[in-house]
Amino acid sequence: MSNAVAAPSRAEEGTRTRLERAWDVLRGVNDPEVPVISVVDLGIVRDVIVDDGGLVVAVTPTYSGCPATEAIEASIVVALDDAGLGPTTIRMQRAPAWTSDWISAEGRAKLRAYGIAPPGAVDRDTAVPLRFVARAPAPLACPRCASTNTERLAAFGATACKALWRCRACGEPFEHFKPI
């Protein structure tokens, strides 16, 4: 017995709205810096609007200086236009500011499976103001062996949104997607 899933027929495809198809396409557009997670799972696609025969996609960057923002915009436009859903326009929506709380549960699981410790929830009621004296961060669970016998090696990893950690139990380094 085969586990293959048949592609939707033209009749089935015609019953899905343009908006539903657009969201499906966006779920396949991965973040260029963390290619295991889509822009939808990352929570940066805020809205998709069908407007004057085209699509307007509202995007909130993870932070205003994110170097991947232009690449993300281009990937979204190409994916939607190539799927025949465009023309596509990107609208930057900077308020409210992106928070790591917007990462989906599936996205967090994908990060962990990829070897990146996902961010914890940000408690807005007990948020600590900016500090200029670093204090030791709480240990994280290693995404490979789940041990909490871990240490932070550097506040910044390959990108500003990640920190570099090491697991003392299994000896493996890993990145942590910082909560914002």
Secondary structure, DSSP 8 states (H G I E B T S, - for coil): ---------HHHHHHS-HHHHHHHHHTT-B-SSSTTSBTTTTT-EEEEEEETTEEEEEE--SSTT-TTHHHHHHHHHHHHHHTT---EEEEE--SS---GGGS-HHHHHHHHHHTEE------TTS-----SS---------TTT----EEEEES--SSTTEEEEEETTT--EEEEE---
